[in-house]
Amino acid sequence: MADIEIRTFTSDDADAVLSVILPIQREEFGIDITADAQPDLRVIPDFYQSGKGQFWVAVKDGAIVGTVGLKDIGNNQAALRKMFVSAEVRGREHGVAALLLDRLIAHARDAGITDIFLGTSDKFVAAHRFYEKNGFSEIAKSALPRAFPLMAVDSKFYRYKVG
């Protein structure tokens, strides 16, 4: 496994985060979305790094290769958002997604979060398997808390009980 560092986002990371996320959404999965349609990515400190939330980046050889955000939605609940890993470091042999998820869950546990929810596109089949393998259970959209920040592309939903 390559040396991967997981660290919290700083404002200097803003452009690199966009350069990881946008090509995956647009080129790999054909989702017609822009940075402007994702205003949370322009205000990561305010949107994610407040309350019990946080945002992490995975760094390899000085370059950001992965991202994940935890959005505090109140009531000791949070939303997992923006989990993306660059194609060249994707998969079990690199372990980037697992490292990001482990950091997020450890933070959630330490912060007293009881439930993590996520929404994803039905196009992200490999991500579905990853979440299910890591303890997330699929739930109906109607089972989401009212405060969950829905995205237009979300069509499949999961819940993780922290404990």
C-alpha positions as CSV (number, residue, x, y, z in Angstrom):
1,M,0.0,0.0,0.0
2,A,1.3,3.4,-0.9
3,D,1.9,6.0,1.8
4,I,-1.4,7.7,2.1
5,E,-1.9,10.5,4.6
6,I,-5.4,11.4,5.8
7,R,-5.6,14.9,7.2
8,T,-8.2,17.6,7.7
9,F,-9.0,20.0,4.9
10,T,-7.4,23.5,4.9
11,S,-8.4,26.4,2.8
12,D,-5.3,25.8,0.6
13,D,-6.8,22.5,-0.5
14,A,-9.9,24.1,-2.1
15,D,-8.8,23.9,-5.8
16,A,-7.3,20.4,-5.4
17,V,-10.5,19.1,-3.9
18,L,-12.5,20.4,-6.9
19,S,-9.9,18.8,-9.3
20,V,-10.5,15.4,-7.7
21,I,-14.3,15.5,-7.4
22,L,-15.4,17.2,-10.7
23,P,-13.7,14.8,-13.2
24,I,-15.0,11.8,-11.3
25,Q,-18.6,13.1,-11.4
26,R,-18.5,14.4,-15.0
27,E,-16.1,12.2,-16.9
28,E,-16.3,8.9,-15.2
29,F,-19.9,8.9,-14.3
30,G,-21.4,11.3,-16.9
31,I,-23.2,13.4,-14.3
32,D,-23.8,16.8,-15.7
33,I,-22.8,18.9,-12.6
34,T,-20.6,21.9,-12.1
35,A,-18.7,23.4,-9.2
36,D,-21.4,26.1,-9.0
37,A,-24.1,23.4,-8.5
38,Q,-22.1,22.3,-5.4
39,P,-21.8,25.4,-3.4
40,D,-20.7,23.4,-0.3
41,L,-17.4,22.8,-2.0
42,R,-16.7,26.6,-2.1
43,V,-17.3,27.0,1.7
44,I,-16.0,23.7,3.2
45,P,-15.0,25.3,6.5
46,D,-18.4,26.8,7.1
47,F,-20.4,23.9,5.6
48,Y,-18.5,20.8,6.9
49,Q,-16.0,22.0,9.6
50,S,-18.6,23.3,12.0
51,G,-20.5,21.6,14.8
52,K,-19.5,18.0,14.9
53,G,-18.6,17.9,11.2
54,Q,-15.3,17.7,9.5
55,F,-13.8,17.3,6.0
56,W,-10.7,15.2,5.2
57,V,-8.4,14.8,2.3
58,A,-6.2,11.8,1.4
59,V,-2.8,12.8,0.2
60,K,-0.2,10.7,-1.7
61,D,3.1,12.2,-2.8
62,G,1.9,15.7,-1.9
63,A,-1.2,15.5,-4.1
64,I,-4.8,15.2,-2.9
65,V,-6.2,11.9,-4.2
66,G,-9.4,11.5,-2.1
67,T,-12.0,13.4,-0.1
68,V,-14.7,12.8,2.4
69,G,-17.0,15.2,4.4
70,L,-19.1,14.7,7.5
71,K,-21.9,17.3,7.7
72,D,-23.4,17.8,11.2
73,I,-27.2,17.8,10.7
74,G,-28.1,18.1,14.4
75,N,-29.6,15.6,16.9
76,N,-26.2,13.7,17.0
77,Q,-26.7,12.8,13.4
78,A,-24.5,13.5,10.4
79,A,-24.3,13.1,6.6
80,L,-21.4,11.5,4.8
81,R,-20.8,13.6,1.7
82,K,-18.3,14.0,-1.1
83,M,-16.4,10.7,-0.7
84,F,-14.3,10.5,-3.9
85,V,-11.1,8.7,-4.6
86,S,-9.0,9.3,-7.8
87,A,-9.0,6.3,-10.2
88,E,-5.3,5.7,-9.9
89,V,-5.5,4.9,-6.2
90,R,-8.9,3.3,-6.1
91,G,-9.4,-0.3,-4.8
92,R,-8.5,-2.5,-1.9
93,E,-4.8,-2.6,-2.7
94,H,-4.5,1.2,-2.1
95,G,-7.0,1.3,0.8
96,V,-7.7,5.1,0.3
97,A,-11.5,4.8,0.7
98,A,-11.1,2.6,3.8
99,L,-8.7,5.0,5.4
100,L,-11.0,8.0,4.7
101,L,-14.0,6.1,6.1
102,D,-12.1,4.9,9.2
103,R,-11.1,8.5,10.0
104,L,-14.7,9.7,9.5
105,I,-16.2,7.0,11.7
106,A,-13.6,7.5,14.5
107,H,-14.3,11.2,14.5
108,A,-18.1,10.6,14.5
109,R,-17.7,8.2,17.5
110,D,-15.4,10.7,19.4
111,A,-17.9,13.5,18.7
112,G,-20.9,11.5,20.0
113,I,-22.6,11.1,16.7
114,T,-25.1,8.2,16.7
115,D,-26.1,7.9,13.0
116,I,-24.4,8.7,9.7
117,F,-26.6,8.9,6.7
118,L,-25.6,9.2,3.0
119,G,-27.2,9.6,-0.3
120,T,-25.6,8.5,-3.5
121,S,-26.3,8.1,-7.2
122,D,-27.5,4.7,-8.4
123,K,-24.5,4.9,-10.9
124,F,-22.0,4.4,-8.1
125,V,-22.4,0.6,-7.9
126,A,-18.9,0.0,-6.6
127,A,-19.5,2.6,-3.9
128,H,-22.7,0.8,-2.9
129,R,-20.8,-2.4,-2.3
130,F,-18.1,-0.6,-0.4
131,Y,-20.6,1.1,2.0
132,E,-22.6,-2.2,2.5
133,K,-19.3,-4.1,3.2
134,N,-18.4,-1.5,5.8
135,G,-21.6,-1.6,7.9
136,F,-24.0,0.7,6.1
137,S,-27.6,-0.5,5.6
138,E,-29.7,0.7,2.7
139,I,-32.8,2.7,3.8
140,A,-35.7,4.3,2.1
141,K,-35.6,8.0,1.3
142,S,-38.5,8.4,3.7
143,A,-36.3,7.1,6.6
144,L,-33.9,10.0,6.3
145,P,-34.0,12.7,9.0
146,R,-35.6,16.0,7.9
147,A,-32.3,17.8,8.2
148,F,-30.5,15.5,5.7
149,P,-29.1,17.7,2.9
150,L,-30.6,16.0,-0.2
151,M,-28.7,16.4,-3.5
152,A,-30.5,16.2,-6.8
153,V,-28.4,13.2,-7.9
154,D,-29.2,11.2,-4.8
155,S,-31.3,8.1,-5.5
156,K,-30.0,5.5,-3.0
157,F,-29.7,6.1,0.7
158,Y,-27.8,4.4,3.6
159,R,-27.5,4.6,7.3
160,Y,-24.6,3.7,9.6
161,K,-25.2,3.2,13.4
162,V,-22.2,4.5,15.2
163,G,-21.4,2.6,18.3
